[in-house]
Amino acid sequence: MPKRPNSPSVDSGNETSGQRLARLRKEHGYTQVELAKKLGIIQSLVSDYETDRLRLPSELAVRIAVALDITTDELLRPQPRKSPRKKPSLKIVRRMEEIEKLPPRQQAFVLSALDSILRGEVAR
């Protein structure tokens, strides 16, 4: 695959396409290993794309967009965000699913602790 120079993209300040891929992957709660598995590639390739060592092929850009539930435009040439992300990250969703599996008393305890943390009542 052709190598790509480490130059900033024109459309998003100093963020390279690899940095944008890394940011979007993290925003959606995936590790490099998880995204690679979902795409059917090895983790080192994800790393190479994120560090701009390799140029992202168009076919893989489409697969990444589908995996992250975003448009290829957002991946390749994002527009400034006008509102916060609408969906919770995958990490949050996974934890919510685990909490829902707990018995009601344990759910109440976890939610009470979370509420306390969010209100800043827990000593640091």
C-alpha positions, 0 to 999 in steps of 0.5 A: 500500500502507498505510504502517506506523508504525515501532513495535516488535513485541509478540512479540519485544522491540524487533525490528520486522517489517521488522527480523525480515525483514532478520535472517532474510534475512541468516541465510539468506545472501541479499542484498536483490537475490537475495531480490527476484529470487527473489520476482519483485519489485524490490530497493527493495520488499524495502528498504521492507519491511525498513525498515517503510516498507511493510506486508508483504502476506500473499501476499508473506509466504507467498512469503518464507517459502517462499523462505527455507524457514521458516514464516510464523509464524517470519516474522510471529511468531517463537518464541525459538530453542531451538537453533542454526539446523540448516542452514548459510547459503546463503553457506556452502553456495555456497562448499562447492559451489565447493570441491567443484568444485576438484581434490583437491589444491586442496580439501586446501589450502583445507580445511587453510587453513580448519582453521588459521583455525578453530584460530586459528593464522593471525596477524591 
